[in-house]
Amino acid sequence: MDNNRQNSHIHRPCAATLPANARLPLNHCNLPAVILGSVTYQKHPVPLELDGVRHFHADLFRTLAPIAQHRARAQAFQDYMSAHFLLDHLDEAGLVPGKTKKKRINANYLRMARGWSFDSDGREGAILKHWVESRFGLLARHHAGPLQGRHSEVYQHYVAEGTRGLYATNALEAQLDLLYTYCQYELLLAHPEETHLTLYRGINRIDEHEILEQLGPKRYRVLFNNLNSFTSSRERADEFGDYILIAEVPLPKIFFFNRLLPGMLKGEDEFVVIGGVFEVGISTV
């Protein structure tokens, strides 16, 4: 599980609303951050669509439509990604070994997902959090430390990591756009009658997160980091703390999960969730 922890116990008068210092005024999807990051959205979600992605890649979804098996669709998706972004012919994409740094040559959607699973506070984690900021307008709250001051050393490190990680890569943000859109396609097929999944997160104490309001003895409104790891296995969450945080996560807030593509993530039943304000429960292990 990731280390997106914050040691600040905060009460805000409008705890259901995404605070202004946690959002950008503009994003690249069909809802502004102030809405998609709110408790109202958690309770009453609608699909989130990144600008132009589904239309631009319409050929992919026409290819996927008649394929009944998940594994076959996953292979078709990976084949499309390889062909469209020239992942097996990086010289044609303008990335030349010897002239382009190895980290940039190897920067693709799969490496980002695996890097997140290994260390969400590493370079791949910074890239993914920057992507969430750009696409959904939700500002990162934590990366190897609280990001509460733009002049802090931690914040400057986060900005540098994300900027360097995205510079001169092979349309990496566009790859992540399509990964999210494909994930939403698969979730709709797997859960056609559902709007939420119950997901779990192991914690040692609730004030590791930004608390906006306590609703009861075991119920809170929490401002999550803009990207977070959860699991669908309560038993798995037990391994990461003395308490279990329980969240009803809207399907559109799921960026990717370990079963989406074969061998994508090492963590069992891991789900990577876009943040904002959530109502959550707490239970003992």
C-alpha positions as a Markdown table, in Angstrom:
| # | Residue | x | y | z |
|---|---|---|---|---|
| 1 | Met | 0.0 | 0.0 | 0.0 |
| 2 | Asp | 1.2 | 3.5 | -0.6 |
| 3 | Asn | 2.6 | 6.0 | 2.0 |
| 4 | Asn | 0.2 | 8.9 | 1.4 |
| 5 | Arg | 0.0 | 9.8 | 5.0 |
| 6 | Gln | -0.7 | 13.2 | 6.6 |
| 7 | Asn | -0.4 | 14.0 | 10.3 |
| 8 | Ser | -2.9 | 16.8 | 10.5 |
| 9 | His | -6.2 | 16.7 | 12.3 |
| 10 | Ile | -8.3 | 19.5 | 10.7 |
| 11 | His | -11.9 | 20.6 | 11.1 |
| 12 | Arg | -13.4 | 22.7 | 8.3 |
| 13 | Pro | -16.9 | 24.3 | 8.3 |
| 14 | Cys | -17.8 | 23.0 | 4.8 |
| 15 | Ala | -16.4 | 19.5 | 5.2 |
| 16 | Ala | -18.4 | 18.0 | 2.4 |
| 17 | Thr | -16.8 | 20.4 | -0.1 |
| 18 | Leu | -13.3 | 20.0 | -1.6 |
| 19 | Pro | -11.2 | 22.8 | 0.0 |
| 20 | Ala | -10.0 | 25.5 | -2.4 |
| 21 | Asn | -6.4 | 24.8 | -1.6 |
| 22 | Ala | -6.8 | 21.2 | -2.8 |
| 23 | Arg | -8.0 | 22.0 | -6.3 |
| 24 | Leu | -7.2 | 23.8 | -9.5 |
| 25 | Pro | -9.7 | 26.0 | -11.3 |
| 26 | Leu | -9.4 | 24.1 | -14.6 |
| 27 | Asn | -9.0 | 20.5 | -15.6 |
| 28 | His | -9.4 | 18.2 | -18.6 |
| 29 | Cys | -12.6 | 16.3 | -17.8 |
| 30 | Asn | -16.3 | 16.8 | -17.9 |
| 31 | Leu | -16.7 | 17.9 | -14.2 |
| 32 | Pro | -14.8 | 20.6 | -12.3 |
| 33 | Ala | -12.6 | 19.6 | -9.4 |
| 34 | Val | -14.9 | 21.2 | -6.8 |
| 35 | Ile | -17.7 | 18.8 | -7.8 |
| 36 | Leu | -15.8 | 15.6 | -8.5 |
| 37 | Gly | -13.8 | 16.0 | -5.4 |
| 38 | Ser | -16.8 | 16.4 | -3.1 |
| 39 | Val | -18.7 | 14.1 | -0.8 |
| 40 | Thr | -21.8 | 14.7 | -3.0 |
| 41 | Tyr | -19.9 | 13.1 | -5.9 |
| 42 | Gln | -18.9 | 10.2 | -3.8 |
| 43 | Lys | -22.5 | 9.6 | -3.0 |
| 44 | His | -24.0 | 10.3 | -6.4 |
| 45 | Pro | -21.3 | 9.7 | -9.0 |
| 46 | Val | -21.6 | 10.1 | -12.8 |
| 47 | Pro | -19.1 | 9.0 | -15.4 |
| 48 | Leu | -15.9 | 11.0 | -15.7 |
| 49 | Glu | -14.6 | 11.5 | -19.3 |
| 50 | Leu | -11.3 | 13.0 | -20.2 |
| 51 | Asp | -11.4 | 15.5 | -23.0 |
| 52 | Gly | -11.5 | 13.9 | -26.4 |
| 53 | Val | -9.9 | 10.6 | -25.4 |
| 54 | Arg | -12.8 | 8.2 | -26.1 |
| 55 | His | -13.5 | 10.0 | -29.5 |
| 56 | Phe | -9.8 | 10.1 | -30.5 |
| 57 | His | -9.4 | 6.4 | -29.8 |
| 58 | Ala | -12.7 | 5.2 | -31.1 |
| 59 | Asp | -11.1 | 2.5 | -33.2 |
| 60 | Leu | -9.8 | 0.8 | -30.0 |
| 61 | Phe | -13.3 | 0.6 | -28.5 |
| 62 | Arg | -14.8 | -0.6 | -31.7 |
| 63 | Thr | -12.2 | -3.4 | -31.6 |
| 64 | Leu | -12.9 | -4.3 | -28.0 |
| 65 | Ala | -16.7 | -4.3 | -28.3 |
| 66 | Pro | -17.2 | -7.8 | -29.8 |
| 67 | Ile | -14.5 | -9.5 | -27.6 |
| 68 | Ala | -16.2 | -11.4 | -24.8 |
| 69 | Gln | -13.2 | -12.5 | -22.7 |
| 70 | His | -11.4 | -10.0 | -20.3 |
| 71 | Arg | -8.0 | -11.4 | -21.0 |
| 72 | Ala | -8.5 | -11.2 | -24.8 |
| 73 | Arg | -9.6 | -7.5 | -24.4 |
| 74 | Ala | -6.6 | -6.8 | -22.3 |
| 75 | Gln | -4.3 | -8.2 | -24.9 |
| 76 | Ala | -6.1 | -6.2 | -27.6 |
| 77 | Phe | -5.6 | -3.0 | -25.5 |
| 78 | Gln | -1.9 | -3.7 | -25.0 |
| 79 | Asp | -1.5 | -4.4 | -28.7 |
| 80 | Tyr | -3.2 | -1.1 | -29.5 |
| 81 | Met | -1.0 | 0.8 | -27.0 |
| 82 | Ser | 2.1 | -0.7 | -28.5 |
| 83 | Ala | 1.1 | 0.2 | -32.0 |
| 84 | His | -0.4 | 3.6 | -31.4 |
| 85 | Phe | 2.5 | 4.9 | -29.2 |
| 86 | Leu | 5.2 | 2.9 | -31.0 |
| 87 | Leu | 6.3 | 1.3 | -27.7 |
| 88 | Asp | 8.2 | -1.4 | -29.6 |
| 89 | His | 9.7 | 1.1 | -32.0 |
| 90 | Leu | 10.9 | 3.9 | -29.9 |
| 91 | Asp | 13.3 | 5.2 | -32.5 |
| 92 | Glu | 10.3 | 6.0 | -34.7 |
| 93 | Ala | 8.8 | 7.9 | -31.8 |
| 94 | Gly | 11.9 | 10.0 | -31.7 |
| 95 | Leu | 13.5 | 8.4 | -28.6 |
| 96 | Val | 17.0 | 7.4 | -29.6 |
| 97 | Pro | 19.2 | 5.3 | -27.2 |
| 98 | Gly | 22.4 | 7.2 | -26.4 |
| 99 | Lys | 20.7 | 10.5 | -27.0 |
| 100 | Thr | 17.7 | 10.1 | -24.7 |
| 101 | Lys | 18.1 | 9.1 | -21.1 |
| 102 | Lys | 17.2 | 5.5 | -20.3 |
| 103 | Lys | 14.5 | 6.5 | -17.8 |
| 104 | Arg | 12.7 | 8.5 | -20.4 |
| 105 | Ile | 12.9 | 5.7 | -23.0 |
| 106 | Asn | 11.5 | 3.2 | -20.5 |
| 107 | Ala | 8.7 | 5.6 | -19.3 |
| 108 | Asn | 5.4 | 4.1 | -20.4 |
| 109 | Tyr | 2.1 | 3.4 | -18.8 |
| 110 | Leu | 3.0 | -0.1 | -17.5 |
| 111 | Arg | 6.2 | 1.2 | -15.9 |
| 112 | Met | 4.2 | 4.0 | -14.2 |
| 113 | Ala | 1.7 | 1.5 | -12.7 |
| 114 | Arg | 4.5 | -0.9 | -11.5 |
| 115 | Gly | 6.5 | 2.0 | -10.1 |
| 116 | Trp | 3.5 | 3.2 | -8.1 |
| 117 | Ser | 3.0 | -0.3 | -6.7 |
| 118 | Phe | 6.7 | -0.4 | -5.6 |
| 119 | Asp | 6.9 | 3.1 | -4.2 |
| 120 | Ser | 4.2 | 5.7 | -4.5 |
| 121 | Asp | 6.6 | 8.4 | -3.3 |
| 122 | Gly | 9.1 | 7.7 | -6.1 |
| 123 | Arg | 9.4 | 9.3 | -9.5 |
| 124 | Glu | 6.5 | 7.3 | -11.0 |
| 125 | Gly | 4.3 | 8.3 | -8.1 |
| 126 | Ala | 5.1 | 11.9 | -8.7 |
| 127 | Ile | 4.3 | 11.6 | -12.4 |
| 128 | Leu | 1.0 | 9.9 | -11.7 |
| 129 | Lys | 0.0 | 12.6 | -9.1 |
| 130 | His | 0.9 | 15.3 | -11.6 |
| 131 | Trp | -1.3 | 13.6 | -14.2 |
| 132 | Val | -4.2 | 13.6 | -11.7 |
| 133 | Glu | -3.7 | 17.3 | -11.1 |
| 134 | Ser | -3.7 | 18.1 | -14.8 |
| 135 | Arg | -6.7 | 15.8 | -15.8 |
| 136 | Phe | -8.9 | 16.1 | -12.7 |
| 137 | Gly | -7.7 | 19.3 | -11.0 |
| 138 | Leu | -7.1 | 17.6 | -7.7 |
| 139 | Leu | -3.9 | 18.8 | -6.1 |
| 140 | Ala | -1.5 | 16.3 | -4.5 |
| 141 | Arg | -1.5 | 16.5 | -0.7 |
| 142 | His | 1.5 | 14.3 | 0.0 |
| 143 | His | 4.6 | 13.0 | -1.7 |
| 144 | Ala | 7.4 | 11.9 | 0.6 |
| 145 | Gly | 6.0 | 14.4 | 3.1 |
| 146 | Pro | 3.1 | 16.9 | 3.3 |
| 147 | Leu | 2.8 | 19.2 | 0.4 |
| 148 | Gln | 1.4 | 22.2 | 2.3 |
| 149 | Gly | 3.8 | 24.9 | 1.2 |
| 150 | Arg | 4.9 | 25.7 | -2.3 |
| 151 | His | 8.2 | 26.9 | -1.1 |
| 152 | Ser | 9.0 | 23.9 | 1.0 |
| 153 | Glu | 11.8 | 21.5 | 0.1 |
| 154 | Val | 9.3 | 18.6 | -0.1 |
| 155 | Tyr | 7.1 | 20.5 | -2.5 |
| 156 | Gln | 10.0 | 21.5 | -4.7 |
| 157 | His | 11.2 | 17.9 | -4.8 |
| 158 | Tyr | 7.7 | 16.7 | -5.9 |
| 159 | Val | 7.5 | 19.3 | -8.7 |
| 160 | Ala | 11.0 | 18.5 | -9.9 |
| 161 | Glu | 10.3 | 14.7 | -9.9 |
| 162 | Gly | 7.1 | 15.0 | -11.8 |
| 163 | Thr | 8.5 | 17.6 | -14.3 |
| 164 | Arg | 11.7 | 15.6 | -15.0 |
| 165 | Gly | 9.7 | 12.4 | -15.3 |
| 166 | Leu | 7.4 | 13.8 | -17.9 |
| 167 | Tyr | 10.0 | 15.7 | -19.9 |
| 168 | Ala | 10.8 | 14.3 | -23.4 |
| 169 | Thr | 8.8 | 11.1 | -22.9 |
| 170 | Asn | 6.7 | 9.3 | -25.5 |
| 171 | Ala | 3.3 | 11.0 | -25.0 |
| 172 | Leu | 3.2 | 9.6 | -21.5 |
| 173 | Glu | 0.3 | 11.6 | -20.3 |
| 174 | Ala | -1.8 | 10.5 | -23.3 |
| 175 | Gln | -0.9 | 6.9 | -22.5 |
| 176 | Leu | -2.2 | 7.4 | -18.9 |
| 177 | Asp | -5.4 | 9.0 | -20.4 |
| 178 | Leu | -6.1 | 5.9 | -22.3 |
| 179 | Leu | -5.2 | 3.6 | -19.5 |
| 180 | Tyr | -7.8 | 5.4 | -17.3 |
| 181 | Thr | -10.4 | 5.3 | -20.1 |
| 182 | Tyr | -9.9 | 1.6 | -20.7 |
| 183 | Cys | -10.1 | 0.9 | -17.0 |
| 184 | Gln | -13.5 | 2.6 | -16.9 |
| 185 | Tyr | -14.6 | 0.5 | -19.9 |
| 186 | Glu | -13.7 | -2.7 | -18.1 |
| 187 | Leu | -15.3 | -1.7 | -14.8 |
| 188 | Leu | -18.5 | -1.0 | -16.6 |
| 189 | Leu | -18.5 | -4.5 | -18.1 |
| 190 | Ala | -17.6 | -6.1 | -14.8 |
| 191 | His | -20.0 | -4.2 | -12.6 |
| 192 | Pro | -22.9 | -3.1 | -14.9 |
| 193 | Glu | -25.4 | -2.6 | -12.1 |
| 194 | Glu | -23.0 | -1.1 | -9.5 |
| 195 | Thr | -21.9 | 2.5 | -8.9 |
| 196 | His | -19.4 | 1.8 | -6.1 |
| 197 | Leu | -16.9 | -0.7 | -4.8 |
| 198 | Thr | -16.2 | -1.2 | -1.1 |
| 199 | Leu | -12.5 | -0.9 | -0.7 |
| 200 | Tyr | -10.2 | -1.1 | 2.3 |
| 201 | Arg | -7.0 | 0.6 | 3.5 |
| 202 | Gly | -4.9 | -0.4 | 6.5 |
| 203 | Ile | -3.9 | 2.4 | 8.8 |
| 204 | Asn | -2.4 | 2.8 | 12.3 |
| 205 | Arg | -4.5 | 5.8 | 13.3 |
| 206 | Ile | -7.1 | 8.0 | 11.6 |
| 207 | Asp | -5.1 | 11.2 | 12.0 |
| 208 | Glu | -2.6 | 9.9 | 9.5 |
| 209 | His | -5.1 | 11.4 | 7.1 |
| 210 | Glu | -6.5 | 14.9 | 6.8 |
| 211 | Ile | -9.7 | 14.8 | 8.8 |
| 212 | Leu | -12.3 | 17.4 | 7.8 |
| 213 | Glu | -15.1 | 16.3 | 10.2 |
| 214 | Gln | -15.9 | 13.5 | 12.6 |
| 215 | Leu | -19.4 | 12.2 | 12.0 |
| 216 | Gly | -19.5 | 9.7 | 14.8 |
| 217 | Pro | -17.3 | 7.3 | 16.8 |
| 218 | Lys | -16.1 | 5.4 | 13.7 |
| 219 | Arg | -17.2 | 7.7 | 10.9 |
| 220 | Tyr | -15.2 | 10.6 | 9.3 |
| 221 | Arg | -15.0 | 12.9 | 6.4 |
| 222 | Val | -11.5 | 12.7 | 5.1 |
| 223 | Leu | -9.5 | 14.6 | 2.4 |
| 224 | Phe | -7.4 | 12.0 | 0.6 |
| 225 | Asn | -4.3 | 12.6 | -1.4 |
| 226 | Asn | -5.1 | 13.0 | -5.1 |
| 227 | Leu | -4.0 | 9.4 | -5.7 |
| 228 | Asn | -4.2 | 6.5 | -3.2 |
| 229 | Ser | -3.9 | 2.7 | -2.9 |
| 230 | Phe | -6.7 | 0.6 | -1.6 |
| 231 | Thr | -7.5 | -3.1 | -1.7 |
| 232 | Ser | -10.6 | -5.1 | -2.3 |
| 233 | Ser | -9.4 | -7.6 | 0.3 |
| 234 | Arg | -10.1 | -6.8 | 3.9 |
| 235 | Glu | -7.6 | -9.5 | 4.9 |
| 236 | Arg | -5.0 | -7.8 | 2.8 |
| 237 | Ala | -5.7 | -4.4 | 4.5 |
| 238 | Asp | -5.1 | -6.1 | 7.9 |
| 239 | Glu | -1.4 | -6.4 | 7.0 |
| 240 | Phe | -0.9 | -2.6 | 6.8 |
| 241 | Gly | -2.1 | -1.3 | 10.1 |
| 242 | Asp | -4.0 | -1.8 | 13.4 |
| 243 | Tyr | -7.2 | -0.4 | 11.9 |
| 244 | Ile | -9.1 | -0.7 | 8.6 |
| 245 | Leu | -10.4 | 2.3 | 6.8 |
| 246 | Ile | -13.5 | 1.4 | 4.7 |
| 247 | Ala | -14.6 | 3.5 | 1.8 |
| 248 | Glu | -17.4 | 3.3 | -0.8 |
| 249 | Val | -15.4 | 4.3 | -3.9 |
| 250 | Pro | -17.3 | 5.4 | -7.0 |
| 251 | Leu | -16.2 | 3.4 | -10.0 |
| 252 | Pro | -15.2 | 6.6 | -11.9 |
| 253 | Lys | -12.6 | 7.3 | -9.2 |
| 254 | Ile | -10.7 | 4.1 | -10.0 |
| 255 | Phe | -7.7 | 4.9 | -12.1 |
| 256 | Phe | -6.4 | 1.3 | -12.5 |
| 257 | Phe | -6.3 | -2.0 | -10.5 |
| 258 | Asn | -4.0 | -5.0 | -10.5 |
| 259 | Arg | -6.3 | -7.4 | -12.4 |
| 260 | Leu | -6.9 | -4.9 | -15.3 |
| 261 | Leu | -3.9 | -6.2 | -17.3 |
| 262 | Pro | -2.0 | -9.4 | -16.7 |
| 263 | Gly | 1.1 | -8.8 | -14.6 |
| 264 | Met | 0.3 | -5.1 | -14.3 |
| 265 | Leu | 0.8 | -4.8 | -10.5 |
| 266 | Lys | 2.5 | -6.9 | -7.9 |
| 267 | Gly | 0.0 | -6.2 | -5.1 |
| 268 | Glu | -2.9 | -8.6 | -4.7 |
| 269 | Asp | -6.3 | -6.9 | -5.3 |
| 270 | Glu | -4.8 | -3.4 | -5.3 |
| 271 | Phe | -6.9 | -0.5 | -6.6 |
| 272 | Val | -5.4 | 2.9 | -7.3 |
| 273 | Val | -8.1 | 5.5 | -6.4 |
| 274 | Ile | -8.4 | 9.2 | -7.4 |
| 275 | Gly | -8.8 | 11.3 | -4.2 |
| 276 | Gly | -10.9 | 14.2 | -2.9 |
| 277 | Val | -13.3 | 14.2 | 0.1 |
| 278 | Phe | -14.7 | 10.9 | 1.2 |
| 279 | Glu | -16.9 | 9.7 | 4.0 |
| 280 | Val | -15.2 | 6.7 | 5.5 |
| 281 | Gly | -15.6 | 4.2 | 8.3 |
| 282 | Ile | -13.0 | 2.8 | 10.6 |
| 283 | Ser | -12.9 | -0.7 | 12.1 |
| 284 | Thr | -10.4 | -2.6 | 14.2 |
| 285 | Val | -8.5 | -5.4 | 12.6 |
